[in-house]
Amino acid sequence: MKFTRNESDAYSFNNRIPLIMNDRTFWIGPLEMQIAYKFWLGSEKDIEDAIYIREISRDFIDEDLLREFCSSFGVNE
């Protein structure tokens, strides 16, 4: 069990999306938030991860929301 500690946690929890694998459901935070956070972390690996997530989920991502998250994390695309 995880408790929300801040506004980002609360948003992520309230806007989680289901990931279904082998008839099991896992809940993950919004992809836009995950991508922005990975860019914010800034290591080479995190940036590669962010680019990969963005590429494979291009059809599902809200680009305006992604820009909003990047801005809130202080990340310039």
C-alpha positions in Angstrom: 0.0 0.0 0.0 1.2 3.5 -0.9 0.0 6.7 0.5 0.1 10.0 -1.4 2.6 12.4 0.0 2.2 15.4 -2.3 0.2 16.8 -5.2 2.1 14.7 -7.8 1.4 11.5 -5.9 -2.3 12.4 -5.6 -2.5 13.2 -9.4 -0.8 10.0 -10.3 -3.0 7.9 -8.1 -6.2 9.6 -9.2 -5.3 9.3 -12.9 -3.7 5.9 -12.9 -4.1 3.6 -15.9 -4.5 -0.1 -16.0 -1.8 -2.3 -17.5 -3.0 -5.8 -18.1 -0.5 -8.6 -18.5 -1.3 -12.3 -18.4 -4.8 -11.6 -17.1 -3.4 -9.6 -14.2 -4.0 -5.9 -13.8 -1.3 -3.5 -12.6 -1.8 0.2 -12.1 0.7 2.7 -13.4 0.8 6.5 -13.3 0.0 8.6 -16.3 2.6 8.1 -19.1 2.9 11.9 -19.6 3.9 12.3 -16.0 6.4 9.4 -16.1 8.0 10.8 -19.3 8.4 14.3 -17.8 9.8 12.8 -14.5 12.3 10.7 -16.4 13.5 13.8 -18.3 13.7 15.7 -15.0 15.9 13.0 -13.5 18.2 13.7 -16.4 20.6 10.8 -16.4 21.5 9.4 -19.8 19.5 6.2 -19.0 16.5 8.2 -17.7 16.4 10.3 -20.9 16.7 7.2 -23.0 13.8 5.7 -21.0 11.7 8.8 -21.5 12.3 8.8 -25.2 11.4 5.1 -25.5 8.2 5.4 -23.5 7.2 8.4 -25.6 7.9 6.5 -28.8 6.0 3.3 -28.0 3.0 5.1 -26.6 2.9 8.0 -29.1 -0.8 7.1 -30.0 -1.9 7.4 -26.4 -0.1 10.4 -25.1 -1.7 13.8 -24.7 1.1 16.1 -26.0 -0.4 19.2 -24.3 -0.5 17.4 -20.9 3.1 16.2 -21.5 4.2 19.8 -22.1 2.3 20.8 -19.0 4.1 18.2 -16.9 7.5 19.1 -18.4 6.9 22.7 -17.5 5.9 21.8 -13.9 9.1 19.7 -13.5 11.1 22.5 -15.0 12.1 20.5 -18.1 12.4 22.1 -21.5 11.6 19.7 -24.3 
